[in-house]
Amino acid sequence: MLIPDFETQLREASLRVTRPRLAVLAAVHEHPHADTDTVINLVRAHQPTVSHQAVYDILRALSDAGILRRIQPAGSAARYEGRVGDNHHHVVCRSCGDIADVACSVGHAPCLTASVDHGFVIDEAEVVYWGTCPRCAATASRTLHATASPEGIR
């Protein structure tokens, strides 16, 4: 995997290169799909003087500039990722909230062909697959087997 050049990305987006911005970018790239609180904690572990509001502002600016992508599955806090520009999708665990990337697999990249566009000029498609991650499925299976009564099996 290539290591992104954060300074170049900021300059190309006409944003000043600052330590807090670099720290936020590093945190999001090292922890894809991190929520805001996680990003704040990661940044403050290395730069304790960075305020919560500064991290919120940086995440907004980087998302607005297209350097980060903000996703917010239904019922979930906003999450951030550095994978931008390919219009990939996500799978979300209903149990623990874990999120993983899913490549666009149907239709013309970037999956922009809607059956009916109602006159909209579509520039992005967002698909979220919901299910149970392997870890939660294994836990549920162990719990089910542990609570099953031997008397019920004949």
Secondary structure as the mmCIF struct_conf table of DSSP 4:
data_model
#
loop_
_struct_conf.conf_type_id
_struct_conf.id
_struct_conf.beg_label_comp_id
_struct_conf.beg_label_asym_id
_struct_conf.beg_label_seq_id
_struct_conf.end_label_comp_id
_struct_conf.end_label_asym_id
_struct_conf.end_label_seq_id
HELX_LH_PP_P HELX_LH_PP_P1 LEU A 2 PRO A 4
HELX_RH_AL_P HELX_RH_AL_P1 PHE A 6 GLU A 12
TURN_TY1_P TURN_TY1_P1 ALA A 13 SER A 14
HELX_RH_AL_P HELX_RH_AL_P2 ARG A 19 GLU A 30
BEND BEND1 HIS A 31 HIS A 31
TURN_TY1_P TURN_TY1_P2 PRO A 32 HIS A 33
STRN STRN1 ALA A 34 ASP A 35
HELX_RH_AL_P HELX_RH_AL_P3 THR A 36 HIS A 46
TURN_TY1_P TURN_TY1_P3 PRO A 48 THR A 49
HELX_RH_AL_P HELX_RH_AL_P4 HIS A 52 ASP A 64
TURN_TY1_P TURN_TY1_P4 ALA A 65 GLY A 66
BEND BEND2 ILE A 67 LEU A 68
STRN STRN2 ARG A 69 ILE A 71
TURN_TY1_P TURN_TY1_P5 ALA A 74 GLY A 75
BEND BEND3 SER A 76 SER A 76
STRN STRN3 ARG A 79 GLU A 81
BEND BEND4 GLY A 82 GLY A 82
BEND BEND5 GLY A 85 ASP A 86
STRN STRN4 HIS A 89 CYS A 93
TURN_TY1_P TURN_TY1_P6 ARG A 94 CYS A 96
STRN STRN5 ILE A 99 VAL A 102
BEND BEND6 VAL A 106 HIS A 108
TURN_TY1_P TURN_TY1_P7 ALA A 109 CYS A 111
BEND BEND7 SER A 115 SER A 115
TURN_TY1_P TURN_TY1_P8 HIS A 118 GLY A 119
STRN STRN6 VAL A 128 GLY A 131
HELX_RH_AL_P HELX_RH_AL_P5 PRO A 134 THR A 147
BEND BEND8 ALA A 148 ALA A 148
HELX_RH_3T_P HELX_RH_3T_P1 PRO A 150 GLY A 152
#
